[in-house]
Amino acid sequence: MTAVAPVRNPFPGLRPFREDEEPLFFGREAHVDSMVDALGAHGFLAVVGSSGSGKSSLVSCGLIPALHRGLLARTGSGWRVATCRPGSQPMAALAEALAQPAVLPQPAEDETGFHPAELVAATLGMGKRGLLEAYREARPLLVDRPNLLVVVDQFEELFRYRALGGEASAAETATAFVNLLLEVAHQPRDAALPVFVVITMRSDFLGECAQFDGLPEAINRGQYLVPRMTREQRRAAIAGPVGVCGASIDPVLLTRLVNEVGDNPDQLSILQHALNRTWACWRDAGATGPLLADHYDAKGAMAGALDQHADEALAQLQPGRQQALCAALFRAITDRGSDARGTRRPTRLDTLCAITGASADELDAVMAPFRDPERAFLMPPHGVPLQPATVVDISHESLMRVWGALRGWVDEEAESARIYRRLAETAELHRDNQVLLLVPPELQLVTAWAARQQPNAAWAARIRPGFDAAMQFLQQSQAAHATALAAEQAREQAAREAEAERQRQALQAEAEAQQHELLKLLNKRWRLWVVPLALAAAGALYWQYQRVRAEADSARQQAALALEQAARIPQLEKALEAAQLQAAQREAAWRRQQAETAAARQSLQSERPQPVLYLQFADAGQRPEVERLRQALAQDDLRVPPAELVRQVPQRHQLRYFRAEDAALAQSLAARLAQLGLPGVQPVLAATDATVAQRQQVELWLARPDATAELARLVPDLDSPDKARRLAAGAALQNRWLAAPEAIAAVLGLFDAGRIETLGETGRLNALYFLSRTVLTAWTPDLAQRGRAAVARIAAREKAGVAVGAQTRAELDRLNAVLDAVQAGGKASASPQGR
């Protein structure tokens, strides 16, 4: 009887185990209980371990199945799991994971006009309780599985994103993302929502956690450091999957594998890959008998299996274009430039196309051997269609350390990034007239790099801004060097010609002098025997004269050729000279202006003290505008201290001055404020004490913004057909008007008789979303009565056939809860008076 080979390879290779592969996950069973206890005690669990220690697999095949089995007794077994990786857009990744129908169901896009992930992202952006609010909004739809687990895998990606963001917004986004997770751990025990957070992180990034307030403390409370596997656990991790799939392993090979992996957890992923290859070799050999050492050695054993397997995939690509694209692809999704430890750099497919200059089909063909199920070196796995937004990533960092070709590519990428950073920084310094153009040998090195690497803007944008300016600076340096080189060649040719002419003239003069001496000798008595000698000497001199003349003609021809070559670039020389002249003129003008300004300022300061301008405002929402004015006015030879937030301000903007002789200063400042976008400022002479009147002092008092006008603009935009205006109006109302009775009244006006009929479904949902989140103390009895009337009108229209979606119904429930709380608070405050 012929044995039937088991179809499934029980070893995943480099990628982590998936949740559906729990039956193949052995050796970590004793660790799961401790993880569940830590998660239940704190609501926040940090699974920390070295690269390759099995953190992601332990969560997917250990912790999550245990929760589904109800091992966390106080929550039950009904769980929803949202898994994400921070990548380069942590907030968007979290919103996308939460918006999945099996996690936090959201209204359809055709019902609200928003993509489900956009709705979740808007809630997450409300503040540090955004994650809890997103759960609270969807809670009525989570009856069957009310518990939510948020898993943030590869948490260390957040540190790279924060470091390479290049802008303050990157650090702010990373901080907001961490605050969302930490707020879950800060819930009061007796009123906590069933929301839990798990992160997985490489232990060598623990020190980076101090960048975020509260994160080290949360990790200290809820940390689970993945322990080393004992020999028996390693033995189970090898033999267990083999037995599940109906095969066996030779005891000698099993002992050898346990010994070779040792106590280093970094070897576990490499062991999984070596077992994957050993299984494939055993299957190809007929799948009879146990797995033997011969099968293991045939694939390179642990020391060489991964490198050999990756080289085989590379050999399947055509030499030239395909293999070059493969190198560019792996260089783009790995990074060692910012971190010597090496990290993965997940990248969207459309971004990879822009970086490599290849089409999506070309990259798909290049990735195919590496996505093969037998390798799984690249993610997403085989069978998942590639879309422009698909994120491509290597399956494990060990590929960077073990595959020799990739190590070389990563080193080349780091060196290429270093050269580009240096070039971009030098270009900026040259723009500021701090350095000159590039010259050899640095120019040759950078030119060779540009020709070899062919950098483009998409590649450079991930390293440092300023690509266009850097390449233009390189071109200017090359042009200037070519011009200087041609001019130097022309000068050398001219020098050679002059030297040849000098030698010709010297020989001619010497010949003439000798001829003169010979003529004198002819006049003597022995001229008969001297004549032949003189004629011979004259002939020799004449021959030498002809040779020098020929050399001079050749030098003139070479000089003419050099001048002709130099004349081929007259436009470049003229442009360079004009640019240099213009730069020199600008620099001279700038220096004269700086000197004149400094002299005038010094003279003015010697004559009078610097005027002082104080700013006062009463609305915290005006702070950005006030700071803008302060910075602009500080450039106008004024001393402008930090603005002051006060309680009372005039009804109109005022510019107060305290001495009659300062009226002209106040008028000029009012005109300057009008230029800065603050018209209508009224200068006012104010009475004051003698001390203030002795110095030149002005005070700018900003009136409160016109609430009526702003609300009249914002509220109608909640129902605007323009999505951007709806989002902007909703954000403005949420940020500034949740505690304002006038805002509540304005939004309730949308539901008045005569207006509700024209209110669209999106506008109705946006208005209810705002009302259900307002502060209870902002509701007066009259406003609460209007709120009840609005709810009643919506119910009446529903009975008349106007559809009401699930999200709208949820917001109505929230609004009714707010109105009930307002009513209960009113009764509580009125009861002492009744007594």
Secondary structure in CASP SS format (residue, H / E / C, confidence):
PFRMAT SS
TARGET T0000
AUTHOR 0000-0000-0000
METHOD secondary structure of the structure
MODEL  1
M C 1.00
T C 1.00
A C 1.00
V C 1.00
A C 1.00
P C 1.00
V C 1.00
R C 1.00
N C 1.00
P C 1.00
F C 1.00
P C 1.00
G C 1.00
L C 1.00
R C 1.00
P C 1.00
F C 1.00
R C 1.00
E H 1.00
D H 1.00
E H 1.00
E H 1.00
P H 1.00
L H 1.00
F C 1.00
F C 1.00
G C 1.00
R C 1.00
E H 1.00
A H 1.00
H H 1.00
V H 1.00
D H 1.00
S H 1.00
M H 1.00
V H 1.00
D H 1.00
A H 1.00
L H 1.00
G H 1.00
A H 1.00
H H 1.00
G C 1.00
F E 1.00
L E 1.00
A E 1.00
V E 1.00
V E 1.00
G E 1.00
S C 1.00
S C 1.00
G C 1.00
S C 1.00
G C 1.00
K H 1.00
S H 1.00
S H 1.00
L H 1.00
V H 1.00
S H 1.00
C H 1.00
G H 1.00
L H 1.00
I H 1.00
P H 1.00
A H 1.00
L H 1.00
H H 1.00
R C 1.00
G C 1.00
L C 1.00
L C 1.00
A C 1.00
R C 1.00
T C 1.00
G C 1.00
S C 1.00
G C 1.00
W E 1.00
R E 1.00
V E 1.00
A E 1.00
T E 1.00
C E 1.00
R C 1.00
P C 1.00
G C 1.00
S C 1.00
Q C 1.00
P H 1.00
M H 1.00
A H 1.00
A H 1.00
L H 1.00
A H 1.00
E H 1.00
A H 1.00
L H 1.00
A C 1.00
Q C 1.00
P C 1.00
A C 1.00
V C 1.00
L C 1.00
P C 1.00
Q C 1.00
P C 1.00
A C 1.00
E H 1.00
D H 1.00
E H 1.00
T H 1.00
G C 1.00
F C 1.00
H C 1.00
P H 1.00
A H 1.00
E H 1.00
L H 1.00
V H 1.00
A H 1.00
A H 1.00
T H 1.00
L H 1.00
G C 1.00
M C 1.00
G C 1.00
K C 1.00
R C 1.00
G H 1.00
L H 1.00
L H 1.00
E H 1.00
A H 1.00
Y H 1.00
R H 1.00
E H 1.00
A H 1.00
R H 1.00
P H 1.00
L H 1.00
L C 1.00
V C 1.00
D C 1.00
R C 1.00
P C 1.00
N E 1.00
L E 1.00
L E 1.00
V E 1.00
V E 1.00
V E 1.00
D C 1.00
Q C 1.00
F C 1.00
E C 1.00
E H 1.00
L H 1.00
F H 1.00
R H 1.00
Y H 1.00
R H 1.00
A H 1.00
L H 1.00
G C 1.00
G C 1.00
E C 1.00
A H 1.00
S H 1.00
A H 1.00
A H 1.00
E H 1.00
T H 1.00
A H 1.00
T H 1.00
A H 1.00
F H 1.00
V H 1.00
N H 1.00
L H 1.00
L H 1.00
L H 1.00
E H 1.00
V H 1.00
A H 1.00
H C 1.00
Q C 1.00
P C 1.00
R H 1.00
D H 1.00
A H 1.00
A C 1.00
L C 1.00
P C 1.00
V E 1.00
F E 1.00
V E 1.00
V E 1.00
I E 1.00
T E 1.00
M E 1.00
R E 1.00
S H 1.00
D H 1.00
F H 1.00
L H 1.00
G H 1.00
E H 1.00
C H 1.00
A H 1.00
Q H 1.00
F C 1.00
D C 1.00
G C 1.00
L H 1.00
P H 1.00
E H 1.00
A H 1.00
I H 1.00
N H 1.00
R H 1.00
G C 1.00
Q E 1.00
Y E 1.00
L E 1.00
V C 1.00
P C 1.00
R C 1.00
M C 1.00
T C 1.00
R H 1.00
E H 1.00
Q H 1.00
R H 1.00
R H 1.00
A H 1.00
A H 1.00
I H 1.00
A H 1.00
G H 1.00
P H 1.00
V H 1.00
G H 1.00
V H 1.00
C C 1.00
G C 1.00
A C 1.00
S C 1.00
I E 1.00
D C 1.00
P H 1.00
V H 1.00
L H 1.00
L H 1.00
T H 1.00
R H 1.00
L H 1.00
V H 1.00
N H 1.00
E H 1.00
V H 1.00
G C 1.00
D C 1.00
N C 1.00
P H 1.00
D H 1.00
Q H 1.00
L H 1.00
S H 1.00
I H 1.00
L H 1.00
Q H 1.00
H H 1.00
A H 1.00
L H 1.00
N H 1.00
R H 1.00
T H 1.00
W H 1.00
A H 1.00
C H 1.00
W H 1.00
R H 1.00
D H 1.00
A C 1.00
G C 1.00
A C 1.00
T C 1.00
G C 1.00
P C 1.00
L E 1.00
L C 1.00
A H 1.00
D H 1.00
H H 1.00
Y H 1.00
D H 1.00
A H 1.00
K C 1.00
G C 1.00
A H 1.00
M H 1.00
A H 1.00
G H 1.00
A H 1.00
L H 1.00
D H 1.00
Q H 1.00
H H 1.00
A H 1.00
D H 1.00
E H 1.00
A H 1.00
L H 1.00
A H 1.00
Q C 1.00
L C 1.00
Q C 1.00
P C 1.00
G C 1.00
R H 1.00
Q H 1.00
Q H 1.00
A H 1.00
L H 1.00
C H 1.00
A H 1.00
A H 1.00
L H 1.00
F H 1.00
R H 1.00
A H 1.00
I C 1.00
T E 1.00
D E 1.00
R C 1.00
G C 1.00
S C 1.00
D C 1.00
A C 1.00
R C 1.00
G C 1.00
T E 1.00
R E 1.00
R C 1.00
P C 1.00
T E 1.00
R E 1.00
L H 1.00
D H 1.00
T H 1.00
L H 1.00
C H 1.00
A H 1.00
I H 1.00
T H 1.00
G C 1.00
A C 1.00
S C 1.00
A H 1.00
D H 1.00
E H 1.00
L H 1.00
D H 1.00
A H 1.00
V H 1.00
M H 1.00
A H 1.00
P H 1.00
F H 1.00
R H 1.00
D C 1.00
P C 1.00
E C 1.00
R C 1.00
A C 1.00
F C 1.00
L E 1.00
M E 1.00
P C 1.00
P C 1.00
H C 1.00
G C 1.00
V C 1.00
P C 1.00
L C 1.00
Q C 1.00
P C 1.00
A C 1.00
T C 1.00
V E 1.00
V E 1.00
D E 1.00
I E 1.00
S C 1.00
H C 1.00
E C 1.00
S H 1.00
L H 1.00
M H 1.00
R H 1.00
V H 1.00
W C 1.00
G H 1.00
A H 1.00
L H 1.00
R H 1.00
G H 1.00
W H 1.00
V H 1.00
D H 1.00
E H 1.00
E H 1.00
A H 1.00
E H 1.00
S H 1.00
A H 1.00
R H 1.00
I H 1.00
Y H 1.00
R H 1.00
R H 1.00
L H 1.00
A H 1.00
E H 1.00
T H 1.00
A H 1.00
E H 1.00
L H 1.00
H H 1.00
R H 1.00
D C 1.00
N C 1.00
Q C 1.00
V C 1.00
L C 1.00
L C 1.00
L C 1.00
V C 1.00
P C 1.00
P C 1.00
E H 1.00
L H 1.00
Q H 1.00
L H 1.00
V H 1.00
T H 1.00
A H 1.00
W H 1.00
A H 1.00
A H 1.00
R H 1.00
Q H 1.00
Q C 1.00
P C 1.00
N C 1.00
A H 1.00
A H 1.00
W H 1.00
A H 1.00
A H 1.00
R C 1.00
I C 1.00
R C 1.00
P C 1.00
G C 1.00
F H 1.00
D H 1.00
A H 1.00
A H 1.00
M H 1.00
Q H 1.00
F H 1.00
L H 1.00
Q H 1.00
Q H 1.00
S H 1.00
Q H 1.00
A H 1.00
A H 1.00
H H 1.00
A H 1.00
T H 1.00
A H 1.00
L H 1.00
A H 1.00
A H 1.00
E H 1.00
Q H 1.00
A H 1.00
R H 1.00
E H 1.00
Q H 1.00
A H 1.00
A H 1.00
R H 1.00
E H 1.00
A H 1.00
E H 1.00
A H 1.00
E H 1.00
R H 1.00
Q H 1.00
R H 1.00
Q H 1.00
A H 1.00
L H 1.00
Q H 1.00
A H 1.00
E H 1.00
A H 1.00
E H 1.00
A H 1.00
Q H 1.00
Q H 1.00
H H 1.00
E H 1.00
L H 1.00
L H 1.00
K H 1.00
L H 1.00
L H 1.00
N C 1.00
K C 1.00
R C 1.00
W C 1.00
R H 1.00
L H 1.00
W H 1.00
V H 1.00
V H 1.00
P H 1.00
L H 1.00
A H 1.00
L H 1.00
A H 1.00
A H 1.00
A H 1.00
G H 1.00
A H 1.00
L H 1.00
Y H 1.00
W H 1.00
Q H 1.00
Y H 1.00
Q H 1.00
R H 1.00
V H 1.00
R H 1.00
A H 1.00
E H 1.00
A H 1.00
D H 1.00
S H 1.00
A H 1.00
R H 1.00
Q H 1.00
Q H 1.00
A H 1.00
A H 1.00
L H 1.00
A H 1.00
L H 1.00
E H 1.00
Q H 1.00
A H 1.00
A H 1.00
R C 1.00
I C 1.00
P H 1.00
Q H 1.00
L H 1.00
E H 1.00
K H 1.00
A H 1.00
L H 1.00
E H 1.00
A H 1.00
A H 1.00
Q H 1.00
L H 1.00
Q H 1.00
A H 1.00
A H 1.00
Q H 1.00
R H 1.00
E H 1.00
A H 1.00
A H 1.00
W H 1.00
R H 1.00
R H 1.00
Q H 1.00
Q H 1.00
A H 1.00
E H 1.00
T H 1.00
A H 1.00
A H 1.00
A H 1.00
R H 1.00
Q H 1.00
S H 1.00
L H 1.00
Q H 1.00
S H 1.00
E H 1.00
R C 1.00
P C 1.00
Q C 1.00
P C 1.00
V E 1.00
L E 1.00
Y E 1.00
L E 1.00
Q E 1.00
F E 1.00
A C 1.00
D C 1.00
A H 1.00
G H 1.00
Q H 1.00
R H 1.00
P H 1.00
E H 1.00
V H 1.00
E H 1.00
R H 1.00
L H 1.00
R H 1.00
Q H 1.00
A H 1.00
L H 1.00
A C 1.00
Q C 1.00
D C 1.00
D C 1.00
L C 1.00
R E 1.00
V C 1.00
P C 1.00
P C 1.00
A C 1.00
E E 1.00
L E 1.00
V C 1.00
R C 1.00
Q C 1.00
V C 1.00
P C 1.00
Q C 1.00
R C 1.00
H C 1.00
Q E 1.00
L E 1.00
R E 1.00
Y E 1.00
F C 1.00
R C 1.00
A H 1.00
E H 1.00
D H 1.00
A H 1.00
A H 1.00
L H 1.00
A H 1.00
Q H 1.00
S H 1.00
L H 1.00
A H 1.00
A H 1.00
R H 1.00
L H 1.00
A H 1.00
Q H 1.00
L C 1.00
G C 1.00
L C 1.00
P C 1.00
G C 1.00
V C 1.00
Q E 1.00
P E 1.00
V E 1.00
L E 1.00
A C 1.00
A C 1.00
T C 1.00
D C 1.00
A H 1.00
T H 1.00
V H 1.00
A H 1.00
Q C 1.00
R C 1.00
Q C 1.00
Q E 1.00
V E 1.00
E E 1.00
L E 1.00
W E 1.00
L C 1.00
A C 1.00
R C 1.00
P C 1.00
D C 1.00
A H 1.00
T H 1.00
A H 1.00
E H 1.00
L H 1.00
A H 1.00
R H 1.00
L H 1.00
V H 1.00
P H 1.00
D H 1.00
L C 1.00
D C 1.00
S C 1.00
P C 1.00
D C 1.00
K H 1.00
A H 1.00
R H 1.00
R H 1.00
L H 1.00
A H 1.00
A H 1.00
G H 1.00
A H 1.00
A H 1.00
L H 1.00
Q H 1.00
N H 1.00
R H 1.00
W C 1.00
L C 1.00
A C 1.00
A C 1.00
P H 1.00
E H 1.00
A H 1.00
I H 1.00
A H 1.00
A H 1.00
V H 1.00
L H 1.00
G H 1.00
L H 1.00
F H 1.00
D C 1.00
A C 1.00
G C 1.00
R C 1.00
I H 1.00
E H 1.00
T H 1.00
L C 1.00
G C 1.00
E H 1.00
T H 1.00
G H 1.00
R H 1.00
L H 1.00
N H 1.00
A H 1.00
L H 1.00
Y H 1.00
F H 1.00
L H 1.00
S C 1.00
R C 1.00
T C 1.00
V C 1.00
L H 1.00
T H 1.00
A H 1.00
W C 1.00
T C 1.00
P H 1.00
D H 1.00
L H 1.00
A H 1.00
Q H 1.00
R H 1.00
G H 1.00
R H 1.00
A H 1.00
A H 1.00
V H 1.00
A H 1.00
R H 1.00
I H 1.00
A H 1.00
A H 1.00
R H 1.00
E H 1.00
K H 1.00
A C 1.00
G C 1.00
V C 1.00
A C 1.00
V C 1.00
G C 1.00
A H 1.00
Q H 1.00
T H 1.00
R H 1.00
A H 1.00
E H 1.00
L H 1.00
D H 1.00
R H 1.00
L H 1.00
N H 1.00
A H 1.00
V H 1.00
L H 1.00
D H 1.00
A H 1.00
V H 1.00
Q H 1.00
A H 1.00
G H 1.00
G H 1.00
K H 1.00
A H 1.00
S H 1.00
A H 1.00
S H 1.00
P H 1.00
Q H 1.00
G H 1.00
R C 1.00
END
